[in-house]
Amino acid sequence: MLTKVQWHYCLDEMERMFPDAHCELVHKNPFELLVATLLSAQCTDVLVNKVTKDLFQKYTKPEDYLAVPIEELQNDIRSIGLYRNKAKNIQALSQQLIDLYDGEVPVDRDLLTTFPGVGRKTANVVVSVAFDIPAIAVDTHVERVTKRLGLCRWKDSVLQVEETLMKKTPIELWSKAHHQLIFFGRYHCKAQNPNCPECPLLSVCREGAKRMKKIVTA
């Protein structure tokens, strides 16, 4: 497992590699970010942005999503995976926003997780990006990178990964580290083809050492 010193070295290197890492979901306000993040489950940000380019022109507030039949909303997001369930959740959370919060997205993460289709990851993204509250959202990239490095155990749950990251990362770096981990996993330590030979973290990476050994002995 990585020591605290090794993990801080990793954070420093990711800062050097991706100093401008940020949320790549295009949005103008917390409500659009909430919808976009919900749509991004098991889907790429690139595809979500293509869909929301028109979606956010047609629907600007929760009431707009409730003013159309569910079939129309489904058709508007049809190119996104799980579009039927996501359309249902968008309408349901829109109703909940109107009924309980006057149409405004609440700042509290725990309140956000009470909305249909909104899990801890989505809630963490919203509070971090929209409201600048320190949080670490664990998506597939964050989970993969932390487990490959050896910061977390292979058997750790998503929640355990989040808890480890919060414990070992200074709170003032949580939000930035979250985005840098995503960029590192999305553009460098890819799922199918990690760039181990040119990785600045190779010297401390558990999985990288195994992969490089296989390359040398092949």
N, C-alpha and C positions, 0 to 999 in steps of 0.2 A: 504494500500500500504506500501511496505517496506520503512523504512527510510534509509538514506545514511549509518548510523552507522550499521543498520541491514544488509544491502547489503554487506558492507565490512566484516562483520562477516561471511557471507555466502562465500565470496571469500576466506577468510582465511581458513575456514573449507574445502572447495573444494581443496585448495592447500595442505592441510594436507592429504586429502583422495587420491588425484591423483596428486602427485608432478611431475610425469613423463608423464602426459597426452600429447598426440601428434597426428598428423595426421596419421591415420591407413591405408591410401591408399598407397600402395607400388609404388614408382616411383624413377627414377634416375635423372630427370631433369624437368624443368618447363613444357615442352611440354607433357611429360607423365603424369604429375600431372593434366594438363588441360584436357586431354582425360579421365583420370580416374575419375576426379570429375564430368565431364559431364555424364559419364556412371553411376555414383552413384545415380543419381536422381531417387527417388522411388525404390531404390535398396540398399542392404546392402553392406558395405565395404568388408565383407568377400567374398561375391560372386564376386564382382568386382575384387578383388585380384586374385581369382581363374582364371578368364577370362584373365586378363592382364598379368598373368605369361607367357602365350604363345603369347598373342597379342603383347606384347612389344618386343618379340624376332623376330617376323615376320615383324613388322612395327616399325622402329626406328626414322623416320623423316616424316614430312608432305608429301613429295613426294611419300612415300611408300603407304600411304592410297589412293592416287590418281592413283596409278599404277595398281589397281585391280578393277574389276567390283563391283558395289555396292552390288550385290548379294553375292559376296565372303566375303565382309566385314560383311554383315548381318549375314552370316553363322558363322563367327568367333566370333560374340558376341550374338549369338542367345539365349543363356541361360539367358541373361539379359533382364529385362522388357523394353518394348518400343524400341526394338533393331532396328527396321526398321527406325524409326525417328532418333535415335541416330547415326546410320550408315550414314544417309544422312547429319546430322549436322557435324559429324567428317570430312567427305570429304569436305563439304563446308567451314568449318573453316580452314582446311588444305590449301585449295586454297587461302583463304583470307590471311593467314599467309605468303604464298609464294608471292602473288601479292603485298602486302602492307608492309610487315615487314621482307623480306628476310628470311622467315622461322623461325624467332625468336619470341618467345612469348613476347608481350609488357608488360612493368612493370605497366603501368597505368590501374587502375581498370575500369575507364570509357571507355577506348579503348577496354578492354576485353569484356565489355557488348555489344559491337557492333558485336561480333562473333555469328554465328548461334548456338543456344542451350546454350549459356552462359548467365546466369542471374547474378544478383547481388551477390547471395550466392556463386556461382562458382567462380566469379571474386574475391571475398573477400578471399576465400580459397587460390587461386593461389597467389595473392599478399602477403598474410600473410605467407604462408608456403614456397613458392619458393623464394620470394624476401625479406622476413623479414620486411615487411611494416605493421605497426599496422592496424589491421582490425578485425571485428567481423562478422563472417558468421552465419546467423541464419538459422539453419536446424530444423527439427521436434523436435529434442531433446532440443535444446536451447529454442525454442518457448515454448515447454511444460513445462520445468523447470521454466522459468521466470514467466510464467503465474500461475503455481501452487503456487510458492512462494509468489506471489503478488507483484513482482517487476513491472510487466506489467498488463494491464487490459485484460480480456478474449477477448474483442472485438478488441484489437489492431491488426493492420496488421503486416506482417513480417517486413516491413520497420520501423514501429513505435517501434517494439521491438528492432531492431538494434539501432535506434536513442536513445532510453532509455538507453540501455546498454552502448553506447558510452558516453552519458552524465553523467552517474553515476559511471562509471568505469574509473580509472586512465588510460591514454592512454598507458602507459608502460606495463599495464596488459592486454590490449585488446586481443592480440593473444593467450596468455596463458589461460586467462579466457574463451575464445572461446572453446579451447580444453577441459578444465576442465568441462565446462558445458555439453559438448557432452559426456564425460566419465561419469559424474554424471547421466545424463539421460539414457545413454546406459546400465550402469552396476548397478545403484542403484535406481534412481527414474524412473523405467520403466513405459512404457505406461499402461500396463495391471496389473502390480503387483508391485507398488512402495513399497519400504521397509521403510514405515513410522515408525514402532515401533523402529527401530534401526537407525533412521536418526538423525545426529547431527544438522540438520537445523529445526527439528520439532518445536522448541520453537518459531520460527519466520515465519513458513510456513502457509499460509492461507489454502491451500487445505489439508495439513497434519492434521491440527487441526480438520477439518470437518470429515476426514476419521477416525481419532482416536476416535472421539465422537461416530461415528456409531458403531465402534468395541466395545466400552464400553457399549453402550446401547443395543447391539444385544443380 
